[in-house]
Structure formats: C-alpha cells, structure tokens
C-alpha cells in the first residue's frame, strides 16, 4: 500500500475517535457506534498493510 493509503486509514481512525467522543458528549449512541465501526475498519486496514509490507520485503 502506498503512503497515501496509510494516511487515509490513519485519518479514518482519527475521525472514528472524534465521532465516538462526540457521541458520548451528546448521548448519541448511534454516533458512538459509528465511530467505533470506523476505528475497527481502520484497524483492519492497518493490519492488512502490515501483512502486505511483511511479504514485500
């Protein structure tokens, strides 16, 4: 994966954290769940990047 993809995945995780925090602050459980989902997706993509990087060495 390119550097741009890694940046996008990191940004997705940060956005997820912000959504979760905003949901907690406002009591919006749906927004909290969406934030956790975004963070999980980012984590999965990062794990895939690490595996791919390990095989490309």
Beta strands, then each sheet from edge to edge (+ up, - down):
end
